[in-house]
Amino acid sequence: MSRPLQLKIILPEASVPPRAILGIDVPAADGRLTVLAGHQPLIAALVAGTALVTTPDGTRENWRLSDGALQVEGDTAILLVTEATLLGGE
C-alpha cells in the first residue's frame, strides 16, 4: 500500500479536518494535476471544478471546488479555496 498523503482543506470561515488520503486529482489552471505522497514541493492555481480524492481504503470521493490554490510540501497537500463540497464517493 502507498504511504498516505495528508490533506488539509482551508476555507475562509472553517476548515475541513485534516485527514490521510492516497492521492488527489485537481483542476489546475494549466490542466488536471495529480498529487501523491512524495510529490515535489508545488504551488498551483486552481480553477473551479471537480477534485477526485482517493482514500486509504480505495474509495474515490468527488469534491466540487471553487477557484483557489494548491500547496504541496512534504507529504501534505493544502487546498486554499472559498468553497469545497463533497459530492459523493464511489
C-alpha angles and dihedrals in degrees: 000000000000119000114257129262117215112233122202121181111197117197128180096251103021140001133228110246110261115256143173118262135168096228148329132221114200138181103252126186091254096042136289118335126199121201126192131172111291094033117155115259109279144172116195136173114239128211124209112276145091125317122200115215121191113207125210091260091055097256114142118218125197116216126187109221134189123222112293143110140290122214122189122189125159108328094332127100117192122195113200105194139141094227134026120170125179107229097183145283138257 
